[in-house]
Amino acid sequence: MVLGAGRGPLVTVCLESADVLNCKINMFAIEKNPCAIITLNSLNETKWDNRVTVVCSDMRDFYPGIKADIIVSELLGSFGDNELSPECLDGALHLFKGQFLTFY
């Protein structure tokens, strides 16, 4: 699950990594910016072979009914810092299965 997927670079890397490892994954790309959603949907059709569930939602309000084994995110605040990251990721802990580890 990629939280704050933006225009998709982390999604691409996750899919490529899964391919290299020959690992089947269920990928969610969660993004609340509707302009970025347009790009994500386009990439899903043209580059990702519709392997990604693109969701337009605030990660804190998203309840998919399943929990993620791995969450990937690269949230930055409006000044290029990570001030927004703890607030959003703490609110998205309900998406994660088991224990978690955060790197900044």
N, C-alpha and C positions, 0 to 999 in steps of 0.2 A: 504494500500500500504506500503510495507516494502522497504525502500531505503537502499542500501548497505546491502543486505540480508545475505551476507557471506555464511555460511554453514547451515543456516536455523533456528537457535534457536528462533529468534523473530517471524518467520513465524509460527512455531509450537505453540508458546504461543498465538499468535493472533487467530489461528484456534481453539485451545482449549477453549479460552475465548468466542469465538462466539458460540461454541457448548454448553457451559454451559448456556449461555444466550438465547439459541435457536434462534440465530440471523443469517439470511442468509447474506452472504457477498460475494463480488467479490474481491479476493485477488490477488495482483500483488507482485511478488518478483523481485526487480530490483537489478542486480549485474553486475559489469563490469569485474570481474575476471573470465576468462573462466574455470579455474580449479574448482572454487566454483560452477559454473553453472552445472557442471557434478553432483556434490553432490545434488544440489537443484532439478535437474530433477529426480534423483534417489529417493529422498525423496517424490517427488510429485507422483511418481508411486507406491511406496511401503508403504508410511505412510500417505500421505495427500489425497489419493483417487482422484488424478488429479483435485483437487479443486483450484489449484494455477496456475496463468499464470506466468511462469518463463521467464524473459526477460534479455538477455545479452546486457547491454547498460550502458553507463554513464547516471546517473539520469538527468544530465543537458541537455542531448540530446534526452531524451525519451518523446514522445508526443503520449499518448495512445488514444486520442480522448474523454476521459472522465476525470473528475477530482475527486480526492479522498476526502472523508469526513474526514478520519483519515490517517495520515502518521506517521509511526513508523520508527525510525532509531537509530542506535548505532554506529555512525562513530567515529573511532579513528584514529589519525595520526600515523605516522611510529614510534613515540617514546612513544606510549601509552597515548598520550594526545588527546584533542579534537580540535587541531588546524585545521584539515582538515574539520571539521564539518560545521562551518559557511560558508565557501567558497562553499561547495557542496550543502548544504541545501538552501542557498540563490539562487543558480542557478536552484533549483528545485521547486521554489515557483509556477511556472506555472502549477504544478501538483495538487495543493491544491485548494479546493473549499472554498471560503469565507475567514474568518479571521484565523490567525494562532497564536499559542503559542509555544514557544521553551523552553525546559528545558535542561540544561547541567549538 
